Amino acid sequence: MSYLVLARKYRPQSFEDLVGQEHVSRTLVNAINSGRVHHAFLFTGARGVGKTSAARIFAKALNCEQGLSPQPCQKCPSCVEITAGQGQDVFEIDGASNTGVDDIRELRENIRYLPAHSRFKLFIIDEVHMLSINAFNALLKTLEEPPDHAKFIFATTEPHKIPITILSRCQRFDFRKISLPAVTTRLREIADSEKIEISDRSLALVARRGEGSMRDSLSTLDQVLAFCGNQVADEEIQGLLGMVDRRLLLDTVEGVVEHDSRRVLDSVRRVDDLGHSFRQFCQELVECFRALVLIKVVEEPGDLLDTTVDELAQLQQLADQGSVEDLQRVLTLLVKTEAELAGSTFPRLALEMTLVRLTHLPPGKDIGALLRKVEDLERRLAGNGPVVAPVAVPASAASPQSFHGEELPPAKVMPVAEPTAVEPAAVSGPPRASSAAAQGGWPELVAHIRKQRPRIGSILEHGRPVCFALPDLEVGFVSGSFHLEQMKDSETATVFQKLAEGFFQQSLNVRIVAVDDGHGGRVPPSLAEERRSQETGRREKLEKEARDHPVVQAAQEILGGEIIEIKPIDKENPQE
């Protein structure tokens, strides 16, 4: 007697047997019970999820000799023939092999005749998207107005390839991928029925290999039984399927979350010793961290994850140790590494360095908190006017904490031209000036530099002349600001000094200092602040003149109006 594979032996024979497709079963059962059976159905979904099986069950329900019923008897000749795929009035057509218009014409000729001994003639066309355009067009009229004794059931994995004219004539049912717990439960029932000794952990590995397809999972189980017999060990399944042990994956995830470099490097060594693909291992790591993110953002993530109950509990414990932002950063790096491993000459090294980097990844900061610090700093600067802080500006740039308004440590002045010759600077009064400044002041210098180097000139507009006693020239910028960072650049500083010396026709001691609000108001405002102040004063003056204008006041009294907005027409509409 020939061997019958598990996928055929345990094929669903009733709507109750359809695993994971309860929404389809319920709709078809209700249609049969109410007598509202459409003449054309379209079953769509991934491979091996029960589309053809549902079509056969539906055919048995319509043609059962015991009567039209959602629960066929499975014993009458009609049910037996359909189960065996030999029903005289149920035609299963392979759309990939019968793609031409002549095949559809033959179907149209056949459909005119009454059923041989059944209630309906059913035409099940699998992979219907493979039909040609001419074949679809030949089917249109028949599909729209078929004889009362004819029913059509189309099955496809690619519904987007079916013309809209066909889709509009069918009732569409979308078959879902079957969840991992549902597949595992069904595999356990089959294993017990076949008297196979296999652990739930191994069944979960088999179900995961099926990727939501019951048929693929049963085919994988057949392969496992052929290799292991009726007693299946966990290690044999992992070696046969080439899958990474879930414990090894969770150890690696724990190492990343707990910042344990030794642990993740040991995991990579174990992957190499077992002969697993580094890229496959990285892909499964991505799935694990995706699960952690979903656990963090969804209250009931079980429906979104292909995990068993025990694995879900372990993942929830790991998710509690990290923030969503940090887990997303880990995912980004792992996805990038997975793509690089495809063509890497040293895949083990690439994976090791990525995991080491992940274990040393500093915790991220909440963007909202950082923005609030920036806004607080801007309010402080706008309200109290920045002053000089004898703060050193090292070449390594200001820290993010200083930029976001946290407490700044006292430091020293940074020289621009000669770092070794600079002394700490302290401000004791307003900027000093000399007779040499008669050649031109700070605004003239900035205007000169702006003509020569617009970028540097625009930066200097935000600087404050702390000391303007030539040949000493000190320029202050807000501590931690973008402009201070730009002026720290050695090339920018050198160009600035040369342009300033050319403007004043003498050698200068140029220094860049950091300023804050530690010295009252003894540092003059920058040119940009002066412009804003002048513009604010001008606008306030214009608004006062407009409100006090006799015509405006008379209009308010007569019309009872209210001034909502005042616009300076000389600035916005210069032509008026």
PLY file of the C-alpha trace (Angstrom):
ply
format ascii 1.0
element vertex 576
property float x
property float y
property float z
element edge 575
property int vertex1
property int vertex2
end_header
0.00 0.00 0.00
1.43 3.39 -1.00
2.19 5.94 1.71
-0.26 8.85 2.00
1.48 12.04 3.06
0.20 13.77 6.19
-1.01 16.82 4.26
-3.43 14.62 2.29
-4.25 12.17 5.07
-5.33 14.93 7.46
-6.85 17.29 4.92
-9.89 19.15 6.38
-13.18 17.44 5.53
-15.61 19.86 7.16
-15.80 23.55 7.98
-14.98 22.77 11.62
-11.66 21.26 10.50
-10.47 24.46 8.79
-7.82 25.78 11.16
-7.40 29.53 11.40
-10.11 30.39 8.83
-13.11 30.71 11.11
-14.24 33.94 9.38
-14.55 32.08 6.06
-16.26 29.03 7.57
-18.83 31.13 9.40
-19.76 33.14 6.31
-20.17 30.07 4.09
-22.17 28.21 6.75
-24.53 31.16 7.16
-24.95 31.45 3.39
-25.91 27.77 3.14
-28.30 27.97 6.09
-30.04 31.05 4.72
-30.13 29.81 1.12
-28.17 32.89 -0.08
-25.49 31.02 -2.00
-23.73 33.20 -4.56
-22.84 31.76 -7.95
-19.14 32.80 -7.93
-16.56 32.83 -5.12
-12.94 33.94 -5.02
-10.67 32.41 -2.37
-7.40 34.32 -1.93
-4.48 33.82 0.43
-1.00 32.37 0.86
-0.10 28.82 -0.10
-1.30 25.94 2.05
-3.85 27.82 4.17
-6.92 25.85 3.04
-8.31 27.48 -0.11
-8.78 24.31 -2.18
-9.85 22.33 0.89
-12.53 24.92 1.63
-13.71 24.71 -1.99
-14.12 20.92 -1.72
-15.92 21.19 1.61
-18.25 23.77 0.10
-18.88 21.49 -2.89
-19.78 18.60 -0.56
-22.11 20.84 1.43
-23.98 21.85 -1.75
-24.18 18.37 -3.30
-24.56 16.08 -0.27
-27.34 13.56 -0.95
-28.60 14.03 2.61
-29.62 17.56 1.63
-28.15 21.06 1.43
-26.29 21.31 4.72
-23.16 23.01 6.14
-22.27 19.63 7.67
-22.01 17.08 4.83
-22.53 13.46 5.81
-19.14 12.29 4.38
-20.77 8.93 3.58
-22.95 9.36 0.51
-21.45 8.68 -2.95
-21.26 12.39 -3.73
-19.27 13.20 -0.58
-16.96 10.23 -1.06
-16.28 11.13 -4.71
-15.54 14.77 -3.90
-13.24 13.76 -1.03
-11.30 11.55 -3.43
-11.21 14.31 -6.05
-13.30 12.28 -8.48
-16.70 14.00 -8.36
-18.52 13.73 -11.70
-20.14 17.13 -11.25
-17.20 18.86 -9.52
-14.52 19.93 -11.99
-11.15 20.92 -10.53
-9.26 22.85 -13.19
-5.62 23.92 -12.98
-5.49 27.51 -14.16
-1.75 27.26 -14.84
-2.26 24.41 -17.35
-5.50 25.62 -18.95
-4.69 29.24 -19.65
-6.05 29.66 -23.17
-9.35 30.93 -24.50
-10.09 27.49 -26.03
-10.09 25.91 -22.57
-12.66 28.45 -21.37
-14.79 27.88 -24.44
-14.82 24.17 -23.63
-15.88 25.03 -20.07
-18.71 27.22 -21.44
-19.95 24.35 -23.59
-19.86 21.97 -20.63
-21.69 24.34 -18.29
-24.87 24.28 -20.38
-25.63 20.64 -19.51
-27.36 19.66 -16.28
-25.44 17.80 -13.53
-25.17 14.04 -13.93
-26.61 13.11 -10.51
-25.87 16.05 -8.21
-27.63 19.23 -7.24
-25.04 21.61 -8.74
-22.16 21.63 -11.17
-19.14 23.20 -9.49
-16.09 24.50 -11.32
-13.05 24.93 -9.04
-10.28 26.81 -10.88
-7.02 26.85 -8.94
-4.42 29.57 -9.59
-6.99 31.43 -11.64
-4.67 34.42 -12.06
-2.69 32.36 -14.60
-5.50 32.61 -17.16
-4.84 34.83 -20.15
-6.68 38.11 -20.71
-8.62 36.54 -23.60
-9.62 33.64 -21.37
-10.89 36.04 -18.70
-12.86 37.97 -21.30
-14.42 34.75 -22.61
-15.47 33.91 -19.05
-17.11 37.25 -18.26
-20.62 36.73 -19.62
-20.91 33.18 -18.32
-19.64 34.29 -14.91
-22.15 37.11 -14.68
-25.23 35.09 -15.69
-24.50 31.37 -15.25
-27.19 28.67 -15.30
-28.93 28.01 -12.00
-27.19 24.66 -11.64
-23.63 26.10 -11.95
-21.32 27.50 -9.28
-17.78 28.85 -9.67
-15.02 28.79 -7.04
-11.74 30.49 -7.95
-8.58 30.13 -5.86
-5.45 32.26 -6.18
-2.38 33.43 -4.30
-2.11 36.64 -6.36
-5.51 38.38 -6.55
-3.96 41.61 -7.84
-3.37 39.89 -11.20
-7.08 39.20 -11.72
-8.98 41.77 -13.84
-11.35 44.00 -11.93
-14.20 42.85 -14.18
-13.80 39.34 -12.76
-13.39 40.52 -9.18
-16.61 42.52 -9.35
-18.60 39.39 -10.24
-17.33 37.28 -7.31
-17.68 37.13 -3.56
-14.14 37.43 -2.24
-12.83 35.58 0.82
-9.33 36.35 2.07
-7.68 33.39 3.81
-5.23 34.38 6.52
-1.92 32.85 7.43
-2.43 30.45 10.29
-0.99 31.54 13.64
1.88 29.60 15.19
-0.12 28.41 18.24
-2.94 27.13 16.00
-0.51 25.22 13.76
1.30 23.80 16.78
-1.97 22.62 18.33
-2.99 20.88 15.10
0.45 19.27 14.76
0.15 17.94 18.31
-3.21 16.33 17.46
-1.71 14.68 14.37
1.42 13.54 16.26
-0.69 11.95 18.98
-2.85 10.27 16.35
0.25 8.89 14.61
1.81 7.88 17.97
4.85 10.09 17.41
7.01 11.08 20.39
7.95 14.70 19.85
8.20 17.67 22.20
6.16 20.86 21.98
9.41 22.74 21.41
10.17 20.68 18.31
6.61 21.05 17.03
7.00 24.82 17.42
10.14 24.68 15.26
8.27 22.68 12.61
5.34 25.12 12.71
7.67 28.11 12.46
9.29 26.61 9.35
5.82 26.42 7.78
5.49 30.23 8.01
1.73 30.18 8.51
1.03 27.39 6.00
-0.53 24.21 7.37
0.44 22.22 4.29
4.09 23.34 4.51
4.16 22.51 8.21
2.82 19.00 7.57
5.33 18.51 4.76
8.11 19.54 7.14
6.78 17.11 9.75
6.85 14.37 7.11
10.50 15.19 6.44
11.31 15.06 10.14
9.61 11.65 10.54
11.48 10.28 7.55
14.76 11.30 9.22
14.04 10.58 12.88
11.31 7.96 12.87
8.60 8.03 15.53
10.95 9.30 18.27
12.08 12.82 17.51
14.83 14.61 19.48
15.08 18.40 19.58
18.73 18.43 18.47
17.95 16.31 15.41
15.24 18.73 14.26
17.52 21.75 14.60
20.25 20.01 12.63
17.85 18.80 9.94
16.06 22.10 9.42
19.14 24.29 9.86
17.26 26.48 12.34
18.84 28.31 15.23
17.98 27.07 18.70
15.52 29.45 20.37
17.54 29.28 23.59
20.60 30.50 21.69
18.61 33.38 20.23
17.22 34.39 23.61
20.72 34.20 25.14
21.93 36.64 22.50
19.00 38.98 23.07
19.66 38.88 26.83
23.33 39.70 26.19
22.39 42.76 24.13
19.76 43.98 26.59
22.08 43.45 29.58
25.13 44.95 27.76
27.15 41.74 28.11
29.72 41.66 25.29
31.20 38.33 26.35
27.81 36.67 26.14
27.00 37.85 22.62
30.46 36.91 21.34
30.01 33.44 22.82
26.67 33.17 21.02
28.33 33.99 17.70
30.95 31.32 18.38
28.23 28.76 19.06
26.46 29.73 15.83
29.71 29.17 13.93
30.38 25.84 15.67
26.89 24.58 14.82
27.31 25.56 11.18
24.34 27.93 11.04
24.18 30.76 8.53
25.17 34.06 10.12
22.64 35.83 7.93
19.86 33.45 9.00
20.87 34.02 12.62
20.74 37.79 12.12
17.29 37.51 10.51
15.96 35.58 13.49
17.50 38.15 15.85
15.56 40.82 13.95
12.36 38.85 14.54
13.13 38.58 18.26
13.72 42.32 18.68
10.64 43.05 16.59
8.71 40.95 19.10
10.17 43.02 21.97
9.05 46.26 20.31
5.52 44.94 19.76
5.35 43.78 23.36
6.30 47.29 24.49
3.70 49.10 22.37
0.76 46.64 22.33
-1.16 45.45 25.36
-2.07 42.03 23.89
0.71 41.17 21.39
-0.05 37.45 21.19
-2.06 37.79 17.98
0.77 39.71 16.28
3.58 37.31 17.20
4.35 33.77 16.11
5.43 32.56 19.53
4.40 29.96 22.02
3.09 30.89 25.46
6.43 30.10 27.17
8.43 32.11 24.63
6.06 35.06 24.97
6.58 35.10 28.74
10.38 35.11 28.29
10.20 37.89 25.71
8.02 40.01 28.01
10.67 39.77 30.73
13.35 40.93 28.27
11.17 43.76 26.94
10.84 45.19 30.47
14.61 45.84 30.53
14.72 48.29 27.61
12.89 51.29 26.20
11.09 51.38 22.86
13.60 53.90 21.48
16.59 51.71 22.36
14.98 48.59 20.89
14.22 50.45 17.66
17.86 51.54 17.41
18.94 47.91 17.85
16.53 46.85 15.11
17.88 49.49 12.73
21.47 48.29 13.17
20.53 44.61 12.85
18.54 45.19 9.65
21.49 47.08 8.16
23.89 44.31 9.18
21.65 41.60 7.72
21.82 43.30 4.32
25.61 43.65 4.56
26.13 39.99 5.50
24.87 38.90 2.07
28.07 40.08 0.39
30.48 40.25 3.32
33.86 38.53 3.08
34.03 38.26 6.87
30.44 37.57 8.00
31.43 36.41 11.49
33.49 39.54 12.12
30.72 41.80 10.81
28.15 40.18 13.08
30.47 40.22 16.10
31.25 43.92 15.72
27.57 44.78 15.35
26.63 42.87 18.50
29.52 44.40 20.45
28.38 47.83 19.31
24.85 47.03 20.46
26.09 46.03 23.92
27.87 49.39 24.23
25.02 51.42 22.79
24.26 54.26 25.24
20.64 54.66 26.30
18.69 57.11 24.18
17.11 60.26 25.54
13.52 61.27 25.17
13.22 63.75 22.30
10.43 65.64 24.04
12.61 66.23 27.12
15.49 67.46 24.97
13.22 69.87 23.12
11.89 71.23 26.38
15.46 71.89 27.52
16.22 73.72 24.28
13.11 75.87 24.65
14.01 76.63 28.27
17.51 77.69 27.20
16.12 79.95 24.48
13.78 81.61 27.00
16.67 82.22 29.40
18.85 83.71 26.68
16.04 85.90 25.35
15.09 87.13 28.81
18.42 87.82 30.54
20.90 88.41 27.73
23.91 86.12 27.52
27.21 87.13 29.02
30.73 85.85 28.92
31.48 82.67 30.71
35.18 81.89 30.87
34.44 78.54 29.31
36.98 76.55 27.37
35.87 75.33 23.98
37.85 72.13 23.40
38.35 70.78 19.92
36.13 67.82 20.74
32.99 70.04 20.68
30.53 70.84 23.40
28.63 67.97 24.93
24.94 67.38 24.08
24.11 68.05 27.72
25.47 71.61 27.52
23.50 72.24 24.33
20.26 71.21 25.94
20.49 73.63 28.83
22.03 71.53 31.56
24.54 73.02 33.99
27.77 74.05 32.24
31.09 73.64 34.05
33.43 76.65 34.22
36.28 76.49 31.76
38.78 78.60 29.91
38.93 80.71 26.78
39.88 78.98 23.57
42.44 80.76 21.36
42.00 80.65 17.63
45.46 81.16 16.17
47.94 80.05 18.83
46.49 77.71 21.46
49.58 77.75 23.68
49.71 81.53 24.07
46.19 82.13 25.39
45.37 83.05 28.98
42.03 82.57 30.71
39.70 85.48 30.01
37.38 87.16 32.46
35.03 90.04 31.73
34.89 92.89 34.23
33.05 95.54 32.27
31.83 96.65 28.85
33.95 95.92 25.76
37.14 97.95 25.50
37.93 100.06 22.45
41.05 101.85 21.18
41.90 104.56 18.72
42.63 101.89 16.17
38.95 101.11 16.09
38.40 104.39 14.35
39.21 102.60 11.13
35.96 100.76 11.59
33.95 99.12 14.37
32.52 95.66 14.87
29.57 96.17 12.48
31.92 97.38 9.73
34.21 94.38 10.27
31.28 91.94 10.03
29.98 93.68 6.89
33.46 93.47 5.32
33.79 89.75 6.10
30.24 89.07 4.90
31.17 90.46 1.47
34.28 88.27 1.29
32.95 85.14 2.97
29.13 85.22 3.37
28.99 82.07 5.51
31.51 83.33 8.08
29.91 86.77 8.07
26.49 85.32 8.85
28.02 83.39 11.77
29.75 86.51 13.14
26.41 88.33 13.17
25.56 86.14 16.15
28.83 86.97 17.94
29.37 89.61 20.64
32.44 91.88 20.73
33.58 91.02 24.25
36.91 92.88 23.90
37.49 95.34 21.06
40.82 96.93 22.16
43.02 96.29 19.15
45.24 94.36 18.68
43.16 92.28 21.15
39.88 91.05 19.70
37.61 88.70 21.62
34.35 87.46 20.12
31.80 85.65 22.27
29.18 83.09 21.22
26.51 81.38 23.31
27.95 78.33 25.01
27.02 75.12 23.21
25.55 76.97 20.23
25.86 76.01 16.58
27.75 79.22 15.81
30.36 78.51 18.48
30.88 75.04 17.03
31.38 76.55 13.56
33.92 79.11 14.74
35.86 76.39 16.54
36.73 74.89 13.17
40.44 75.62 12.56
39.98 76.56 8.90
37.11 78.95 9.66
39.08 80.54 12.52
42.16 81.05 10.32
40.14 82.69 7.54
38.41 84.96 10.08
41.74 86.13 11.55
43.25 86.85 8.13
40.22 88.86 7.00
40.17 90.83 10.28
43.91 91.62 10.03
43.43 92.72 6.44
40.56 94.99 7.46
42.44 96.66 10.33
45.87 96.52 8.58
47.64 95.07 11.61
48.29 91.80 13.40
45.59 90.77 15.86
45.27 88.51 18.86
41.93 86.91 18.04
40.18 84.74 20.59
36.79 83.00 20.59
35.06 82.73 23.96
31.87 81.10 25.20
29.31 83.36 26.88
26.37 82.72 29.17
24.35 84.66 31.74
26.94 84.53 34.52
28.08 88.22 34.27
24.89 90.24 34.26
24.40 92.39 31.18
27.97 93.60 30.58
28.35 91.97 27.15
26.75 93.87 24.28
24.15 92.09 22.14
25.03 90.59 18.80
24.15 92.28 15.54
21.36 89.76 14.98
19.90 90.55 18.41
20.14 94.28 17.74
18.22 93.86 14.50
15.53 91.85 16.24
15.32 94.45 19.01
15.06 97.29 16.51
12.44 95.44 14.53
10.44 94.77 17.69
10.65 98.43 18.74
9.68 99.58 15.27
6.69 97.27 15.18
5.54 98.39 18.63
5.85 102.03 17.57
3.87 101.41 14.37
1.17 99.53 16.27
0.87 102.38 18.81
0.65 104.97 16.02
-1.98 102.90 14.23
-4.13 102.43 17.35
-3.87 106.12 18.27
-4.64 107.36 14.76
-7.83 109.48 14.79
-9.28 107.75 11.73
-8.85 104.31 13.31
-10.37 105.43 16.59
-13.30 107.04 14.77
-13.89 103.86 12.77
-13.94 101.82 15.98
-16.46 104.16 17.60
-18.74 104.31 14.56
-18.60 100.69 13.46
-17.97 99.09 16.84
-15.00 97.28 15.35
-12.03 95.57 16.98
-8.39 95.66 15.89
-7.25 92.10 15.32
-3.95 92.52 13.48
-1.69 95.39 12.41
0.67 94.95 9.46
3.38 97.43 8.43
2.51 98.03 4.78
5.84 99.70 4.07
7.61 96.38 4.75
5.20 93.79 3.37
3.80 95.85 0.49
6.58 98.22 -0.58
4.65 99.26 -3.69
1.84 100.82 -1.67
0 1
1 2
2 3
3 4
4 5
5 6
6 7
7 8
8 9
9 10
10 11
11 12
12 13
13 14
14 15
15 16
16 17
17 18
18 19
19 20
20 21
21 22
22 23
23 24
24 25
25 26
26 27
27 28
28 29
29 30
30 31
31 32
32 33
33 34
34 35
35 36
36 37
37 38
38 39
39 40
40 41
41 42
42 43
43 44
44 45
45 46
46 47
47 48
48 49
49 50
50 51
51 52
52 53
53 54
54 55
55 56
56 57
57 58
58 59
59 60
60 61
61 62
62 63
63 64
64 65
65 66
66 67
67 68
68 69
69 70
70 71
71 72
72 73
73 74
74 75
75 76
76 77
77 78
78 79
79 80
80 81
81 82
82 83
83 84
84 85
85 86
86 87
87 88
88 89
89 90
90 91
91 92
92 93
93 94
94 95
95 96
96 97
97 98
98 99
99 100
100 101
101 102
102 103
103 104
104 105
105 106
106 107
107 108
108 109
109 110
110 111
111 112
112 113
113 114
114 115
115 116
116 117
117 118
118 119
119 120
120 121
121 122
122 123
123 124
124 125
125 126
126 127
127 128
128 129
129 130
130 131
131 132
132 133
133 134
134 135
135 136
136 137
137 138
138 139
139 140
140 141
141 142
142 143
143 144
144 145
145 146
146 147
147 148
148 149
149 150
150 151
151 152
152 153
153 154
154 155
155 156
156 157
157 158
158 159
159 160
160 161
161 162
162 163
163 164
164 165
165 166
166 167
167 168
168 169
169 170
170 171
171 172
172 173
173 174
174 175
175 176
176 177
177 178
178 179
179 180
180 181
181 182
182 183
183 184
184 185
185 186
186 187
187 188
188 189
189 190
190 191
191 192
192 193
193 194
194 195
195 196
196 197
197 198
198 199
199 200
200 201
201 202
202 203
203 204
204 205
205 206
206 207
207 208
208 209
209 210
210 211
211 212
212 213
213 214
214 215
215 216
216 217
217 218
218 219
219 220
220 221
221 222
222 223
223 224
224 225
225 226
226 227
227 228
228 229
229 230
230 231
231 232
232 233
233 234
234 235
235 236
236 237
237 238
238 239
239 240
240 241
241 242
242 243
243 244
244 245
245 246
246 247
247 248
248 249
249 250
250 251
251 252
252 253
253 254
254 255
255 256
256 257
257 258
258 259
259 260
260 261
261 262
262 263
263 264
264 265
265 266
266 267
267 268
268 269
269 270
270 271
271 272
272 273
273 274
274 275
275 276
276 277
277 278
278 279
279 280
280 281
281 282
282 283
283 284
284 285
285 286
286 287
287 288
288 289
289 290
290 291
291 292
292 293
293 294
294 295
295 296
296 297
297 298
298 299
299 300
300 301
301 302
302 303
303 304
304 305
305 306
306 307
307 308
308 309
309 310
310 311
311 312
312 313
313 314
314 315
315 316
316 317
317 318
318 319
319 320
320 321
321 322
322 323
323 324
324 325
325 326
326 327
327 328
328 329
329 330
330 331
331 332
332 333
333 334
334 335
335 336
336 337
337 338
338 339
339 340
340 341
341 342
342 343
343 344
344 345
345 346
346 347
347 348
348 349
349 350
350 351
351 352
352 353
353 354
354 355
355 356
356 357
357 358
358 359
359 360
360 361
361 362
362 363
363 364
364 365
365 366
366 367
367 368
368 369
369 370
370 371
371 372
372 373
373 374
374 375
375 376
376 377
377 378
378 379
379 380
380 381
381 382
382 383
383 384
384 385
385 386
386 387
387 388
388 389
389 390
390 391
391 392
392 393
393 394
394 395
395 396
396 397
397 398
398 399
399 400
400 401
401 402
402 403
403 404
404 405
405 406
406 407
407 408
408 409
409 410
410 411
411 412
412 413
413 414
414 415
415 416
416 417
417 418
418 419
419 420
420 421
421 422
422 423
423 424
424 425
425 426
426 427
427 428
428 429
429 430
430 431
431 432
432 433
433 434
434 435
435 436
436 437
437 438
438 439
439 440
440 441
441 442
442 443
443 444
444 445
445 446
446 447
447 448
448 449
449 450
450 451
451 452
452 453
453 454
454 455
455 456
456 457
457 458
458 459
459 460
460 461
461 462
462 463
463 464
464 465
465 466
466 467
467 468
468 469
469 470
470 471
471 472
472 473
473 474
474 475
475 476
476 477
477 478
478 479
479 480
480 481
481 482
482 483
483 484
484 485
485 486
486 487
487 488
488 489
489 490
490 491
491 492
492 493
493 494
494 495
495 496
496 497
497 498
498 499
499 500
500 501
501 502
502 503
503 504
504 505
505 506
506 507
507 508
508 509
509 510
510 511
511 512
512 513
513 514
514 515
515 516
516 517
517 518
518 519
519 520
520 521
521 522
522 523
523 524
524 525
525 526
526 527
527 528
528 529
529 530
530 531
531 532
532 533
533 534
534 535
535 536
536 537
537 538
538 539
539 540
540 541
541 542
542 543
543 544
544 545
545 546
546 547
547 548
548 549
549 550
550 551
551 552
552 553
553 554
554 555
555 556
556 557
557 558
558 559
559 560
560 561
561 562
562 563
563 564
564 565
565 566
566 567
567 568
568 569
569 570
570 571
571 572
572 573
573 574
574 575
